[in-house]
């Protein structure tokens, strides 16, 4: 039995970031044959353009436009993804740097496909209860006997979703969920950037501010992709607040 074939279909999404096109396509084809749903990116720029959450991300360090280590740090600060570094850099220093950046596994090229697939399989099982798909959560809502509050937004823990009053929705990373949930607890009051950085476990320095700004940008970009806007107001020089009622479920 292929390792990927014993996982539920919705749990098989992964991202492969590799600049070598031949290797990228070969690995993607192999992993798809194992039953995984593989999205690929050939550069850091393509990586940042993706708005979806991936349970497992495979990253090459030697990308053409930015070190893959920066992507690892970004993911570790902004998501709950499991991260595999796949690189030709085999020195002890490179491995230490990879793990310090936040990688779960460090693998050196050339890599055996079976070993990579086994590592991915184990990572999915380490995620324990994987969130259901958006469609499953929405289907559950439709069958729920409780009335839908048309003028309220919904922040759904099961599936990490933010649902608009008109039914539109976006998937959230762990950090995105934490941000919106923390703002809901403030009942419309403005929260300072420093307070948000602290509660989201960002460093109170330039790096932490950049990670927070990237978080806000990504959230707004997700909303733009469905032709909508977020109920998050920026009070310049002060902080952020919610402009609508958001119910956490």
C-alpha positions in Angstrom: 0.0 0.0 0.0 1.3 3.5 -0.8 1.6 5.6 2.3 -0.5 8.4 0.9 -3.4 6.1 0.0 -4.5 5.5 3.7 -5.1 9.2 4.4 -8.4 10.9 3.9 -8.5 12.7 0.6 -9.0 16.2 2.0 -5.8 15.8 4.1 -3.4 15.2 1.3 -2.6 18.8 0.2 1.0 19.7 0.2 3.2 22.4 -1.4 6.6 21.8 -3.1 8.9 24.8 -3.5 11.8 23.9 -5.8 13.5 26.0 -8.5 14.8 23.1 -10.6 11.9 22.5 -13.0 12.8 18.9 -13.9 13.2 17.8 -10.2 10.1 19.7 -9.3 8.0 18.0 -11.9 9.5 14.6 -11.2 8.8 14.8 -7.4 5.4 16.3 -8.0 4.4 13.4 -10.3 5.8 10.8 -7.9 3.9 12.2 -4.9 0.7 12.5 -6.9 1.0 8.8 -7.7 1.2 8.3 -3.9 -2.2 10.0 -3.7 -1.1 13.5 -2.6 -2.6 16.7 -4.0 0.6 18.6 -4.9 0.9 22.4 -5.6 4.3 23.6 -6.9 6.2 26.9 -6.8 9.5 27.6 -8.5 10.5 30.7 -6.5 9.9 32.6 -3.3 7.7 35.0 -5.3 5.4 32.2 -6.5 5.3 30.9 -2.9 4.1 34.3 -1.5 1.5 34.5 -4.2 -0.2 31.4 -2.9 -3.0 32.2 -0.4 -3.9 28.6 0.7 -2.9 26.8 3.8 -0.9 23.6 3.2 -0.5 21.0 6.0 2.9 20.0 4.7 5.4 22.2 2.8 8.7 21.0 1.1 11.2 23.8 0.6 14.5 24.0 -1.3 17.0 26.4 0.4 18.7 27.6 -2.8 15.9 29.5 -4.5 16.8 32.1 -7.1 15.2 35.2 -5.5 15.3 34.5 -1.7 16.8 31.9 0.6 14.4 29.1 1.4 15.3 29.6 5.0 13.4 32.9 5.0 10.3 31.0 3.8 10.8 28.5 6.5 10.9 31.2 9.2 7.8 32.9 7.5 5.8 29.6 7.7 6.9 28.9 11.2 5.7 32.3 12.4 2.5 32.4 10.4 1.2 28.9 10.1 1.0 25.4 11.6 2.5 23.8 8.6 4.9 20.9 8.9 8.1 21.8 7.0 10.6 19.7 5.1 13.8 21.2 3.8 15.0 19.5 0.7 18.4 20.8 -0.4 21.8 20.0 -1.7 23.4 21.7 1.3 24.7 18.9 3.4 27.0 20.6 6.0 26.3 20.4 9.7 26.1 24.2 9.8 23.5 24.2 7.0 21.4 21.6 8.9 21.6 23.5 12.2 20.5 26.6 10.4 17.6 24.8 8.8 16.4 23.4 12.1 16.9 26.7 13.9 14.7 28.4 11.2 11.9 26.0 12.0 12.2 22.9 9.8 10.7 19.7 11.1 12.9 17.5 8.8 16.1 18.3 6.8 16.7 16.1 3.8 19.7 16.2 1.5 19.5 15.7 -2.3 19.4 13.4 -4.1 16.5 12.1 -2.1 14.8 8.7 -2.4 11.2 9.2 -3.3 10.0 6.4 -0.9 11.9 8.1 2.0 10.3 11.4 1.2 6.8 9.9 0.9 7.3 8.1 4.2 8.3 11.4 5.9 5.3 13.1 4.5 3.0 10.3 5.6 4.3 10.5 9.1 3.9 14.3 9.2 0.2 14.0 8.3 -0.3 11.6 11.1 1.6 13.9 13.5 -1.1 16.5 12.7 -3.6 14.3 14.5 -7.1 15.5 13.8 -6.9 17.3 10.5 -9.4 20.1 9.8 -12.3 19.2 7.4 -12.5 20.8 4.0 -14.4 24.1 3.6 -17.2 22.2 1.8 -17.6 19.7 4.7 -17.9 22.6 7.2 -20.4 24.5 5.1 -22.4 21.3 4.5 -22.5 20.8 8.3 -23.7 24.3 8.8 -26.5 23.8 6.2 -27.7 20.7 8.1 -27.5 22.4 11.5 -30.8 23.1 13.2 -29.6 26.4 14.7 -30.6 29.5 12.6 -28.0 31.3 10.6 -27.4 34.9 11.8 -27.4 36.8 8.6 -25.8 40.0 10.0 -22.9 38.3 11.8 -19.6 37.0 10.6 -18.6 33.5 11.6 -15.1 32.4 12.8 -15.2 28.6 12.7 -12.6 26.6 14.7 -13.3 23.4 12.8 -11.7 24.0 9.5 -10.2 27.5 10.4 -12.7 29.5 8.4 -13.9 33.1 8.3 -17.4 33.2 6.9 -18.9 36.4 5.6 -22.6 37.2 6.3 -23.4 36.4 2.7 -21.9 32.9 2.9 -18.5 33.6 1.3 -15.5 32.2 3.2 -11.7 32.0 3.3 -9.4 29.5 4.9 -7.2 30.7 7.7 -3.8 29.8 9.0 -3.3 29.4 12.7 -1.9 32.9 13.1 -4.7 34.4 11.1 -7.3 32.7 13.2 -5.5 33.8 16.4 -5.5 37.4 15.2 -9.2 37.6 14.4 -10.2 35.7 17.5 -8.1 38.0 19.7 -9.8 41.0 18.1 -13.3 39.5 18.7 -12.5 39.4 22.5 -11.9 43.2 22.5 -15.5 43.9 21.4 -14.7 46.6 18.9 -12.0 48.3 20.9 -8.8 49.4 19.2 -5.9 47.1 20.1 -2.3 48.5 19.9 0.2 46.9 17.5 2.4 46.1 20.5 -0.4 44.2 22.2 -1.1 42.3 19.1 2.5 41.4 18.5 2.8 40.2 22.1 -0.4 38.1 22.0 0.6 36.5 18.6 4.1 35.7 19.9 5.9 38.0 17.5 9.1 39.6 18.5 8.9 43.3 19.4 11.4 44.3 16.7 11.6 45.0 13.0 11.4 41.3 12.1 8.2 40.9 14.3 6.6 43.9 12.7 7.4 42.7 9.2 5.9 39.3 10.0 2.7 41.0 11.4 2.4 43.2 8.3 2.7 40.2 6.1 0.0 38.5 8.1 -2.4 41.5 7.6 -1.5 41.7 3.9 -2.1 38.0 3.3 -5.5 38.2 5.1 -6.6 41.2 3.0 -5.3 39.5 -0.2 -7.5 36.5 0.6 -10.5 38.7 0.9 -9.7 40.5 -2.3 -9.6 37.2 -4.2 -13.3 36.7 -3.4 -14.1 40.3 -4.1 -14.7 41.2 -0.5 -13.2 43.1 2.4 -12.3 42.3 5.9 -14.1 43.7 9.0 -10.7 44.8 10.3 -10.0 48.5 10.7 -6.6 50.1 10.8 -6.3 53.1 13.1 -3.0 54.5 11.9 -0.5 55.0 14.7 -2.8 53.4 17.2 -3.7 49.8 16.2 -6.5 47.6 14.9 -10.1 46.8 15.7 -13.1 44.9 14.3 -15.9 46.8 12.5 -18.5 44.0 12.7 -19.8 41.4 15.0 -17.8 38.1 14.7 -19.1 35.0 16.3 -16.6 32.2 17.2 -17.9 28.7 16.8 
